[in-house]
Amino acid sequence: MTLHLGKGRSLASALVTLVVLCLSVLVLPAVTAPADAATPLTVSQAIGQQTGATQTVRGYVVGQPTATSTVIRSGFPSDYALAIADSAAQTSTSSMLYVQIPAASRSQWGLKSNPSLMGKQIDVTGTLAAYFSHPGMTNTSAFALSSGGPSDPPPTGGTGPWDTTYYAPAMGKTGTALRTSLHDIIDNNTTLSYDAVWTALKDTDQDPNNTSNVIELYTGRSIAKTNNGGGTGQWNREHVFAQSRGGFTTSAGPGTDLHHLRAEDVSVNGTRGNKDFDNGGSAVSGCSDCWTDSDSFEPRDAVKGDVARMLFYMAVRYEGDDGFGNLELSTVSGSAVPRIGDLDILLQWSGGDPVDAFEMRRNDRIHAQWQGNRNPFIDHPEWAAAIWN
């Protein structure tokens, strides 16, 4: 660039002109960086920001609010609302946000229709305003799992509430490595006496609609907790992995493990006996939608997955390394002790009958109150296929 001094201009003023010209060349047009998507609020933040603003909040589904200070975790009466929290294990309602579910979203996001949402992390968008006279979200306009859709099964990598703690050593594994890791996680549990099983079942198998009753596994009948024993019309303790097929007794151990012990009608329990599980046969007296033949028993559709997941647990929990024997599943009916089947049918049943609220509550109670261990195939049903397929 050549600088020309005009008439009457000083060198200083010319230099100022030069600087301005240079800057005009160097300054680039302003560019606005793309804005990042807003980070969802935590539940704690949302509780503190009940301002009527529209926000997205991320939290774990921990139950259904039914009153200002009441959130239920099973036996959901409707699809109208969710409670979310920053931890899937949260039990204090003061740390929960109550989320209103509009009619258009209830079939996908209500807990009565979708109990498997319990423990899942979700993002919800709506107005931060009181609901049930409690910090909440109303006029909810959007719901989404933090990863995947509401019908997606959790991946083997895990999205459940216990994945970063209880199941951390098993995450990402498959086959024998997964089986070994799960065994190491769930063994060394607290064991019960056979008498204590009566008391425990009155808790674990409690009817969600009548706390004075238990629900029988195969019949589905609600029966008074006090009507237990060995008489006709009473309920007793059914070993889903039959004792004689497992080679164990009712001493503390597999014979008293609540993860496969269920309340059941005395007569129907006798009909089931020690048979394998399979499809078909003749109708079972006193048990609607149950079938049996000479070597197999088919429970009602609503609990086929429950039965399968109990047997998956037993096969992984008892590996013969703690004096309790090695239990296995078989594809051969009537196979020798300590095996029971039919594995192929059980895998089908587990896939066809998803985990429900009753199963989840039962798993939670056994873990928290009785044995200190969980059934991993309730928390992660897909792990059965990852091991046996």
C-alpha positions as CSV (number, residue, x, y, z in Angstrom):
1,M,0.0,0.0,0.0
2,T,1.3,3.5,-0.9
3,L,0.4,6.4,1.4
4,H,-0.2,9.7,-0.3
5,L,-0.1,12.9,1.7
6,G,-2.6,15.4,0.5
7,K,-2.4,19.2,0.8
8,G,-2.6,20.3,4.4
9,R,-2.5,16.9,5.9
10,S,0.1,16.0,8.6
11,L,2.0,12.7,8.8
12,A,0.2,11.9,12.0
13,S,-3.3,12.1,10.5
14,A,-2.1,10.1,7.6
15,L,-1.0,7.3,9.9
16,V,-4.4,7.3,11.6
17,T,-6.0,6.8,8.2
18,L,-3.6,3.9,7.5
19,V,-4.5,2.1,10.7
20,V,-8.2,2.4,9.9
21,L,-7.8,1.0,6.5
22,C,-5.8,-1.9,7.8
23,L,-8.4,-2.8,10.4
24,S,-11.1,-2.6,7.8
25,V,-9.3,-5.4,5.9
26,L,-8.6,-7.6,8.9
27,V,-12.0,-7.5,10.6
28,L,-14.0,-10.5,9.4
29,P,-17.8,-10.7,9.3
30,A,-19.3,-11.8,12.6
31,V,-20.3,-15.5,12.7
32,T,-22.8,-16.8,15.3
33,A,-21.8,-20.2,16.6
34,P,-24.6,-22.7,16.6
35,A,-26.3,-22.9,20.0
36,D,-26.0,-26.2,21.9
37,A,-29.2,-28.0,22.8
38,A,-30.2,-27.0,26.3
39,T,-29.1,-29.5,29.0
40,P,-32.2,-30.9,30.8
41,L,-32.7,-29.8,34.4
42,T,-32.2,-32.2,37.2
43,V,-35.2,-33.1,39.3
44,S,-33.7,-31.1,42.2
45,Q,-33.4,-28.0,40.0
46,A,-36.9,-28.5,38.7
47,I,-38.3,-28.7,42.2
48,G,-36.6,-25.4,43.0
49,Q,-37.8,-23.7,39.8
50,Q,-41.6,-23.9,40.1
51,T,-42.1,-20.7,38.1
52,G,-44.5,-21.8,35.4
53,A,-41.7,-21.8,32.8
54,T,-41.5,-24.5,30.1
55,Q,-38.5,-26.7,30.7
56,T,-37.1,-30.2,30.0
57,V,-36.3,-32.3,33.1
58,R,-34.3,-35.6,33.3
59,G,-35.0,-38.1,36.0
60,Y,-35.6,-41.8,36.9
61,V,-39.2,-43.1,37.0
62,V,-39.7,-44.0,40.7
63,G,-43.5,-44.6,40.9
64,Q,-46.9,-43.1,40.5
65,P,-48.1,-40.2,42.7
66,T,-51.6,-40.7,44.1
67,A,-51.6,-37.9,46.7
68,T,-49.4,-35.0,47.9
69,S,-47.1,-37.3,49.9
70,T,-47.9,-40.7,48.4
71,V,-46.1,-42.5,45.6
72,I,-46.8,-46.1,44.8
73,R,-44.3,-48.5,43.2
74,S,-46.5,-51.3,42.1
75,G,-50.2,-52.1,41.5
76,F,-50.6,-48.9,39.5
77,P,-54.2,-47.8,39.4
78,S,-54.0,-45.6,36.3
79,D,-51.8,-44.0,33.6
80,Y,-52.3,-40.4,34.7
81,A,-49.0,-39.5,36.4
82,L,-45.3,-40.3,37.0
83,A,-43.0,-39.5,39.8
84,I,-39.3,-38.9,38.8
85,A,-36.2,-38.4,40.9
86,D,-32.5,-37.9,40.4
87,S,-31.9,-41.5,41.7
88,A,-33.8,-44.6,40.8
89,A,-33.6,-45.7,44.5
90,Q,-35.2,-42.5,45.8
91,T,-38.1,-43.1,48.2
92,S,-38.6,-39.6,49.7
93,T,-41.4,-37.8,48.0
94,S,-39.8,-34.5,48.8
95,S,-37.1,-35.3,46.3
96,M,-39.5,-36.3,43.5
97,L,-41.1,-34.3,40.7
98,Y,-44.8,-35.3,39.9
99,V,-45.4,-35.3,36.2
100,Q,-48.8,-35.0,34.7
101,I,-49.4,-37.3,31.7
102,P,-51.8,-36.0,29.0
103,A,-54.4,-38.4,27.6
104,A,-52.5,-38.7,24.3
105,S,-49.4,-40.0,26.0
106,R,-50.9,-42.4,28.6
107,S,-50.8,-45.6,26.6
108,Q,-47.1,-45.2,26.1
109,W,-46.0,-43.5,29.3
110,G,-48.5,-44.5,32.0
111,L,-47.2,-47.0,34.6
112,K,-50.4,-49.1,34.6
113,S,-49.9,-49.8,30.9
114,N,-46.1,-49.8,31.0
115,P,-44.8,-50.9,34.4
116,S,-41.4,-51.7,32.9
117,L,-40.7,-48.0,32.8
118,M,-39.9,-48.2,36.5
119,G,-36.3,-47.3,37.0
120,K,-35.8,-46.0,33.5
121,Q,-34.3,-42.5,33.0
122,I,-36.5,-40.3,30.9
123,D,-36.7,-36.7,29.7
124,V,-40.0,-34.8,30.1
125,T,-40.9,-31.4,28.8
126,G,-43.7,-29.2,30.2
127,T,-44.7,-26.4,32.6
128,L,-42.9,-26.4,36.0
129,A,-46.0,-26.0,38.2
130,A,-47.5,-27.7,41.2
131,Y,-49.3,-31.0,40.6
132,F,-51.1,-32.9,43.5
133,S,-50.2,-29.8,45.5
134,H,-46.5,-30.9,45.1
135,P,-43.6,-29.7,43.0
136,G,-44.4,-30.9,39.6
137,M,-44.8,-30.6,35.8
138,T,-48.1,-29.9,34.1
139,N,-49.1,-29.5,30.4
140,T,-46.4,-32.1,29.6
141,S,-45.7,-31.9,25.9
142,A,-43.0,-34.4,25.3
143,F,-41.6,-37.7,26.8
144,A,-38.5,-39.7,25.8
145,L,-36.2,-42.3,27.3
146,S,-32.8,-40.8,27.8
147,S,-31.7,-43.4,25.2
148,G,-34.2,-45.4,23.0
149,G,-38.0,-45.5,22.9
150,P,-40.5,-46.7,25.5
151,S,-40.7,-50.2,23.9
152,D,-37.0,-50.7,23.4
153,P,-35.5,-53.4,25.6
154,P,-32.5,-52.2,27.7
155,P,-29.3,-53.0,25.8
156,T,-26.8,-55.4,27.3
157,G,-24.7,-52.4,28.1
158,G,-27.4,-51.5,30.6
159,T,-29.7,-48.6,31.4
160,G,-31.1,-49.9,34.7
161,P,-30.9,-48.3,38.1
162,W,-28.5,-50.9,39.5
163,D,-26.1,-51.0,36.5
164,T,-23.4,-48.6,37.8
165,T,-23.4,-50.2,41.3
166,Y,-24.8,-53.7,41.9
167,Y,-24.3,-55.0,38.3
168,A,-21.2,-52.9,37.4
169,P,-18.9,-56.0,37.1
170,A,-21.3,-57.7,34.6
171,M,-21.8,-54.7,32.2
172,G,-20.9,-55.4,28.6
173,K,-20.3,-59.1,29.1
174,T,-22.1,-62.0,27.3
175,G,-22.1,-65.8,27.4
176,T,-20.0,-67.6,30.0
177,A,-18.3,-64.4,31.2
178,L,-21.7,-62.8,31.9
179,R,-22.9,-66.0,33.7
180,T,-19.8,-66.1,35.9
181,S,-20.0,-62.4,36.7
182,L,-23.7,-62.6,37.7
183,H,-23.1,-65.6,39.9
184,D,-20.3,-63.8,41.7
185,I,-22.7,-60.9,42.2
186,I,-25.7,-62.8,43.5
187,D,-24.2,-65.5,45.6
188,N,-23.4,-65.3,49.3
189,N,-26.9,-64.1,50.0
190,T,-28.6,-64.2,53.4
191,T,-30.3,-67.6,53.8
192,L,-33.6,-68.2,55.5
193,S,-35.1,-71.1,57.5
194,Y,-38.0,-72.9,55.9
195,D,-40.3,-71.6,58.7
196,A,-39.2,-68.0,57.9
197,V,-40.3,-68.5,54.3
198,W,-43.9,-68.4,55.4
199,T,-43.4,-64.9,56.8
200,A,-41.4,-63.7,53.8
201,L,-43.9,-64.9,51.3
202,K,-46.6,-62.9,53.0
203,D,-44.5,-59.8,52.2
204,T,-43.1,-60.7,48.8
205,D,-46.3,-62.2,47.3
206,Q,-48.7,-59.6,48.8
207,D,-51.7,-58.7,46.7
208,P,-51.2,-55.1,45.7
209,N,-55.0,-54.5,45.9
210,N,-55.5,-56.2,49.3
211,T,-52.6,-56.2,51.8
212,S,-54.2,-58.9,53.8
213,N,-53.8,-61.4,51.0
214,V,-51.2,-63.0,48.8
215,I,-51.4,-63.9,45.1
216,E,-51.0,-67.5,44.2
217,L,-48.5,-68.0,41.3
218,Y,-50.3,-70.5,39.1
219,T,-54.0,-69.9,39.9
220,G,-53.7,-66.1,40.2
221,R,-56.1,-66.3,43.1
222,S,-56.0,-63.7,45.9
223,I,-56.1,-65.6,49.2
224,A,-55.8,-64.5,52.9
225,K,-52.2,-64.5,54.2
226,T,-53.5,-66.4,57.2
227,N,-55.0,-69.2,55.2
228,N,-51.7,-71.1,54.7
229,G,-50.8,-74.7,55.4
230,G,-51.3,-78.1,53.9
231,G,-55.1,-78.4,53.6
232,T,-57.3,-78.3,50.6
233,G,-58.1,-74.7,49.7
234,Q,-55.0,-73.3,51.5
235,W,-51.8,-72.0,50.0
236,N,-48.4,-73.5,50.6
237,R,-44.8,-73.0,49.5
238,E,-44.2,-73.9,45.9
239,H,-40.6,-74.7,44.7
240,V,-40.6,-73.6,41.1
241,F,-37.3,-75.5,40.7
242,A,-38.7,-78.7,42.2
243,Q,-36.7,-80.0,45.2
244,S,-36.4,-83.5,43.8
245,R,-35.2,-82.2,40.5
246,G,-32.6,-80.0,42.2
247,G,-31.4,-82.6,44.7
248,F,-31.8,-80.1,47.6
249,T,-33.8,-80.1,50.9
250,T,-35.6,-77.4,52.8
251,S,-32.6,-76.7,54.9
252,A,-31.3,-73.1,54.5
253,G,-30.1,-72.8,50.9
254,P,-31.7,-73.4,47.5
255,G,-34.7,-75.0,49.1
256,T,-35.5,-71.7,51.0
257,D,-34.4,-69.2,48.3
258,L,-37.3,-66.8,47.9
259,H,-36.4,-66.0,44.3
260,H,-38.0,-69.3,43.3
261,L,-40.4,-69.9,46.2
262,R,-44.0,-68.7,45.6
263,A,-47.4,-69.0,47.3
264,E,-49.6,-71.6,45.6
265,D,-52.8,-73.5,46.1
266,V,-52.1,-76.8,47.8
267,S,-53.9,-79.0,45.2
268,V,-52.5,-77.2,42.2
269,N,-49.0,-77.4,43.7
270,G,-49.5,-81.2,44.0
271,T,-50.6,-81.4,40.3
272,R,-47.5,-79.6,39.2
273,G,-45.3,-81.9,41.4
274,N,-41.7,-82.0,40.0
275,K,-42.6,-81.8,36.3
276,D,-40.7,-79.8,33.7
277,F,-42.3,-76.7,32.2
278,D,-43.6,-77.0,28.6
279,N,-46.7,-76.2,26.6
280,G,-49.8,-78.4,26.3
281,G,-51.6,-81.1,28.0
282,S,-55.0,-81.3,29.8
283,A,-56.7,-78.5,31.8
284,V,-55.7,-78.4,35.4
285,S,-58.6,-78.4,37.9
286,G,-58.8,-75.2,39.9
287,C,-56.3,-73.4,37.8
288,S,-57.7,-71.4,34.8
289,D,-55.4,-71.5,31.8
290,C,-53.0,-74.1,33.3
291,W,-52.2,-77.3,31.5
292,T,-50.4,-80.6,32.3
293,D,-49.5,-84.0,31.0
294,S,-47.4,-86.9,32.3
295,D,-44.1,-85.0,32.5
296,S,-44.8,-81.2,32.0
297,F,-46.8,-78.3,33.4
298,E,-47.9,-75.1,31.6
299,P,-48.8,-72.1,33.9
300,R,-51.1,-69.3,32.9
301,D,-49.8,-66.9,30.3
302,A,-49.5,-64.0,32.8
303,V,-46.7,-65.7,34.8
304,K,-44.8,-67.8,32.2
305,G,-42.1,-65.2,32.1
306,D,-42.0,-65.1,35.9
307,V,-41.4,-68.9,36.0
308,A,-38.7,-68.7,33.4
309,R,-36.8,-65.9,35.1
310,M,-37.0,-67.7,38.5
311,L,-35.4,-70.8,36.9
312,F,-32.7,-68.6,35.1
313,Y,-31.8,-67.2,38.5
314,M,-31.5,-70.6,40.1
315,A,-29.3,-72.0,37.4
316,V,-26.9,-69.0,37.7
317,R,-27.0,-68.6,41.5
318,Y,-26.2,-72.3,42.3
319,E,-23.0,-73.4,40.6
320,G,-21.8,-75.9,43.1
321,D,-19.1,-73.7,44.6
322,D,-20.7,-73.1,48.0
323,G,-21.9,-76.6,49.0
324,F,-25.4,-76.2,47.6
325,G,-25.0,-78.1,44.3
326,N,-24.9,-77.1,40.7
327,L,-28.4,-76.5,39.2
328,E,-28.8,-76.5,35.4
329,L,-31.5,-76.0,32.8
330,S,-32.1,-78.7,30.1
331,T,-33.8,-79.0,26.8
332,V,-34.6,-82.6,27.5
333,S,-37.8,-83.3,29.4
334,G,-37.4,-85.6,32.4
335,S,-33.6,-85.1,32.5
336,A,-31.6,-86.3,35.4
337,V,-31.0,-84.4,38.7
338,P,-30.0,-81.6,39.1
339,R,-31.6,-80.4,35.9
340,I,-35.0,-79.0,34.9
341,G,-36.5,-77.8,31.6
342,D,-37.5,-77.1,29.0
343,L,-34.9,-74.3,28.4
344,D,-36.1,-73.5,24.8
345,I,-39.6,-73.1,26.1
346,L,-38.5,-71.0,29.0
347,L,-36.6,-68.6,26.8
348,Q,-39.8,-68.2,24.7
349,W,-41.9,-67.6,27.8
350,S,-39.5,-64.9,29.1
351,G,-39.7,-63.1,25.8
352,G,-43.5,-63.3,25.6
353,D,-44.3,-62.3,29.1
354,P,-42.4,-59.1,30.1
355,V,-41.5,-58.2,33.6
356,D,-44.4,-56.5,35.4
357,A,-44.9,-54.4,38.5
358,F,-45.5,-57.4,40.8
359,E,-42.3,-59.0,39.8
360,M,-40.3,-55.8,40.2
361,R,-41.7,-55.2,43.7
362,R,-41.0,-58.8,44.7
363,N,-37.4,-58.5,43.5
364,D,-37.0,-55.2,45.4
365,R,-38.4,-56.7,48.7
366,I,-36.2,-59.8,48.5
367,H,-33.2,-57.7,48.0
368,A,-34.0,-55.0,50.6
369,Q,-35.7,-57.0,53.3
370,W,-34.9,-60.8,53.1
371,Q,-31.9,-62.0,51.2
372,G,-29.8,-59.0,50.1
373,N,-29.5,-60.2,46.5
374,R,-31.5,-59.6,43.3
375,N,-32.7,-61.7,40.3
376,P,-30.7,-60.2,37.4
377,F,-33.2,-61.6,34.9
378,I,-35.9,-59.4,36.2
379,D,-33.7,-56.3,36.1
380,H,-32.3,-57.4,32.7
381,P,-34.5,-60.0,30.9
382,E,-32.2,-59.8,27.9
383,W,-29.4,-61.4,29.8
384,A,-31.1,-64.9,29.5
385,A,-30.6,-64.9,25.7
386,A,-27.1,-63.4,26.2
387,I,-26.2,-66.5,28.3
388,W,-28.1,-69.4,26.8
389,N,-28.5,-68.4,23.1
